[in-house]
Amino acid sequence: MPNPEALGSASLAVGQTVGSFSVFLPRFSEVRQASPGDEGTRKDVRLGQVAAFTVSVGIGLILSQISGQPEPAMVSLVMALVIVALYEKALRTC
């Protein structure tokens, strides 16, 4: 049976990860609709990815330290990697 404390802190980590990416990065539709030569959008996305990834993994590590469970850090890392991959895919299709 899953540990309720780990499940709660992992859920919080997922929410914080999604939230930090939505704060630091432009919307997917804006990235997808950018022109292929738009280096400004590409640089904005890359800078936002670094910032959001750092905040997300940092929050996951803090939650893991507080709860004593590894799940929040792992969930934050996996979610951040998935979102980075989605933005990279959107950049390549524009």
C-alpha atoms as an extended CHARMM CRD file, in Angstrom:
* protein
*
        94  EXT
         1         1  MET       CA              0.0000000000        0.0000000000        0.0000000000  PROA      1               0.0000000000
         2         2  PRO       CA              1.4010000000        3.4290000000       -0.9250000000  PROA      2               0.0000000000
         3         3  ASN       CA              2.6140000000        5.6610000000        1.8290000000  PROA      3               0.0000000000
         4         4  PRO       CA              0.0890000000        8.5460000000        2.1350000000  PROA      4               0.0000000000
         5         5  GLU       CA              2.8200000000       10.9820000000        3.1120000000  PROA      5               0.0000000000
         6         6  ALA       CA              4.8470000000       10.1450000000        0.0030000000  PROA      6               0.0000000000
         7         7  LEU       CA              1.7550000000       10.3570000000       -2.1940000000  PROA      7               0.0000000000
         8         8  GLY       CA              0.8210000000       13.7800000000       -0.8510000000  PROA      8               0.0000000000
         9         9  SER       CA              4.2780000000       15.2650000000       -1.2310000000  PROA      9               0.0000000000
        10        10  ALA       CA              4.6710000000       13.6990000000       -4.6950000000  PROA      10              0.0000000000
        11        11  SER       CA              1.3490000000       15.2500000000       -5.7590000000  PROA      11              0.0000000000
        12        12  LEU       CA              2.5310000000       18.6180000000       -4.4840000000  PROA      12              0.0000000000
        13        13  ALA       CA              5.7770000000       18.1800000000       -6.4400000000  PROA      13              0.0000000000
        14        14  VAL       CA              3.8320000000       17.4790000000       -9.6570000000  PROA      14              0.0000000000
        15        15  GLY       CA              1.7200000000       20.5820000000       -9.1660000000  PROA      15              0.0000000000
        16        16  GLN       CA              4.7320000000       22.7640000000       -8.4540000000  PROA      16              0.0000000000
        17        17  THR       CA              6.5610000000       21.3990000000      -11.4870000000  PROA      17              0.0000000000
        18        18  VAL       CA              3.6930000000       22.1730000000      -13.8400000000  PROA      18              0.0000000000
        19        19  GLY       CA              3.2610000000       25.5660000000      -12.2020000000  PROA      19              0.0000000000
        20        20  SER       CA              6.8930000000       26.5730000000      -12.5650000000  PROA      20              0.0000000000
        21        21  PHE       CA              6.9440000000       25.6460000000      -16.2340000000  PROA      21              0.0000000000
        22        22  SER       CA              3.7800000000       27.6620000000      -16.8470000000  PROA      22              0.0000000000
        23        23  VAL       CA              5.3660000000       30.6810000000      -15.1410000000  PROA      23              0.0000000000
        24        24  PHE       CA              8.7600000000       30.5930000000      -16.8580000000  PROA      24              0.0000000000
        25        25  LEU       CA              7.8050000000       29.4810000000      -20.3840000000  PROA      25              0.0000000000
        26        26  PRO       CA              5.5070000000       30.8200000000      -23.1000000000  PROA      26              0.0000000000
        27        27  ARG       CA              2.3890000000       28.8490000000      -23.9970000000  PROA      27              0.0000000000
        28        28  PHE       CA              2.7320000000       25.8430000000      -26.3030000000  PROA      28              0.0000000000
        29        29  SER       CA              0.5930000000       27.5360000000      -28.9410000000  PROA      29              0.0000000000
        30        30  GLU       CA              2.9560000000       30.5270000000      -29.0410000000  PROA      30              0.0000000000
        31        31  VAL       CA              5.9890000000       28.2770000000      -29.4040000000  PROA      31              0.0000000000
        32        32  ARG       CA              4.3530000000       26.1610000000      -32.0840000000  PROA      32              0.0000000000
        33        33  GLN       CA              3.2390000000       29.1990000000      -34.0780000000  PROA      33              0.0000000000
        34        34  ALA       CA              6.6390000000       30.9060000000      -34.0030000000  PROA      34              0.0000000000
        35        35  SER       CA              8.3930000000       31.2140000000      -37.3370000000  PROA      35              0.0000000000
        36        36  PRO       CA             11.2680000000       28.7710000000      -37.9640000000  PROA      36              0.0000000000
        37        37  GLY       CA             13.8920000000       31.5130000000      -37.9020000000  PROA      37              0.0000000000
        38        38  ASP       CA             12.6090000000       33.1460000000      -34.7060000000  PROA      38              0.0000000000
        39        39  GLU       CA             15.7030000000       32.8930000000      -32.5240000000  PROA      39              0.0000000000
        40        40  GLY       CA             14.1670000000       35.1140000000      -29.8550000000  PROA      40              0.0000000000
        41        41  THR       CA             11.4560000000       32.5620000000      -29.0920000000  PROA      41              0.0000000000
        42        42  ARG       CA             13.9810000000       29.7380000000      -29.0670000000  PROA      42              0.0000000000
        43        43  LYS       CA             16.2230000000       31.5900000000      -26.6170000000  PROA      43              0.0000000000
        44        44  ASP       CA             13.2580000000       32.4860000000      -24.4080000000  PROA      44              0.0000000000
        45        45  VAL       CA             12.1620000000       28.8380000000      -24.3130000000  PROA      45              0.0000000000
        46        46  ARG       CA             15.6470000000       27.5480000000      -23.5170000000  PROA      46              0.0000000000
        47        47  LEU       CA             16.1650000000       30.1000000000      -20.7460000000  PROA      47              0.0000000000
        48        48  GLY       CA             12.7380000000       29.3230000000      -19.3130000000  PROA      48              0.0000000000
        49        49  GLN       CA             13.4660000000       25.5960000000      -19.4340000000  PROA      49              0.0000000000
        50        50  VAL       CA             16.6180000000       26.0350000000      -17.3780000000  PROA      50              0.0000000000
        51        51  ALA       CA             14.8530000000       28.2070000000      -14.8060000000  PROA      51              0.0000000000
        52        52  ALA       CA             11.7460000000       26.0120000000      -14.5180000000  PROA      52              0.0000000000
        53        53  PHE       CA             13.7780000000       22.7880000000      -14.4110000000  PROA      53              0.0000000000
        54        54  THR       CA             15.9590000000       24.1700000000      -11.6220000000  PROA      54              0.0000000000
        55        55  VAL       CA             12.9980000000       25.3630000000       -9.5570000000  PROA      55              0.0000000000
        56        56  SER       CA             11.0610000000       22.1180000000      -10.1230000000  PROA      56              0.0000000000
        57        57  VAL       CA             13.8570000000       19.7770000000       -9.1520000000  PROA      57              0.0000000000
        58        58  GLY       CA             14.8010000000       22.0280000000       -6.2370000000  PROA      58              0.0000000000
        59        59  ILE       CA             11.2770000000       21.9020000000       -4.8580000000  PROA      59              0.0000000000
        60        60  GLY       CA             11.2100000000       18.1340000000       -5.3450000000  PROA      60              0.0000000000
        61        61  LEU       CA             14.4600000000       17.7750000000       -3.4220000000  PROA      61              0.0000000000
        62        62  ILE       CA             13.1910000000       19.9880000000       -0.6180000000  PROA      62              0.0000000000
        63        63  LEU       CA              9.9670000000       17.9860000000       -0.3670000000  PROA      63              0.0000000000
        64        64  SER       CA             11.9550000000       14.7490000000       -0.3510000000  PROA      64              0.0000000000
        65        65  GLN       CA             14.1430000000       16.0450000000        2.4300000000  PROA      65              0.0000000000
        66        66  ILE       CA             11.1350000000       17.1320000000        4.4920000000  PROA      66              0.0000000000
        67        67  SER       CA              9.1330000000       13.9370000000        3.9830000000  PROA      67              0.0000000000
        68        68  GLY       CA             12.0860000000       11.5470000000        4.0990000000  PROA      68              0.0000000000
        69        69  GLN       CA             10.7960000000        9.8730000000        0.9220000000  PROA      69              0.0000000000
        70        70  PRO       CA             12.4820000000        9.8470000000       -2.5170000000  PROA      70              0.0000000000
        71        71  GLU       CA              9.2250000000       10.0470000000       -4.5050000000  PROA      71              0.0000000000
        72        72  PRO       CA              8.8450000000       13.8550000000       -4.6880000000  PROA      72              0.0000000000
        73        73  ALA       CA             12.3210000000       14.3180000000       -6.1760000000  PROA      73              0.0000000000
        74        74  MET       CA             11.8170000000       11.4890000000       -8.6660000000  PROA      74              0.0000000000
        75        75  VAL       CA              8.3760000000       12.7240000000       -9.7160000000  PROA      75              0.0000000000
        76        76  SER       CA              9.6510000000       16.2900000000      -10.1430000000  PROA      76              0.0000000000
        77        77  LEU       CA             12.5430000000       15.1140000000      -12.2610000000  PROA      77              0.0000000000
        78        78  VAL       CA             10.3860000000       12.9070000000      -14.4940000000  PROA      78              0.0000000000
        79        79  MET       CA              7.7030000000       15.5720000000      -14.9630000000  PROA      79              0.0000000000
        80        80  ALA       CA             10.2990000000       18.2370000000      -15.7330000000  PROA      80              0.0000000000
        81        81  LEU       CA             11.9560000000       15.9990000000      -18.3300000000  PROA      81              0.0000000000
        82        82  VAL       CA              8.6060000000       15.2580000000      -19.9710000000  PROA      82              0.0000000000
        83        83  ILE       CA              7.7000000000       18.9470000000      -20.1750000000  PROA      83              0.0000000000
        84        84  VAL       CA             11.1480000000       19.8590000000      -21.5480000000  PROA      84              0.0000000000
        85        85  ALA       CA             10.7450000000       17.1490000000      -24.2000000000  PROA      85              0.0000000000
        86        86  LEU       CA              7.3180000000       18.5120000000      -25.1610000000  PROA      86              0.0000000000
        87        87  TYR       CA              8.6910000000       22.0290000000      -25.5790000000  PROA      87              0.0000000000
        88        88  GLU       CA             11.6210000000       20.7320000000      -27.6230000000  PROA      88              0.0000000000
        89        89  LYS       CA              9.1780000000       18.8820000000      -29.8750000000  PROA      89              0.0000000000
        90        90  ALA       CA              7.1320000000       22.0670000000      -30.2660000000  PROA      90              0.0000000000
        91        91  LEU       CA             10.2890000000       24.0200000000      -31.1720000000  PROA      91              0.0000000000
        92        92  ARG       CA             11.2660000000       21.4760000000      -33.8080000000  PROA      92              0.0000000000
        93        93  THR       CA              7.8540000000       21.4940000000      -35.4670000000  PROA      93              0.0000000000
        94        94  CYS       CA              7.7540000000       25.2600000000      -35.9330000000  PROA      94              0.0000000000
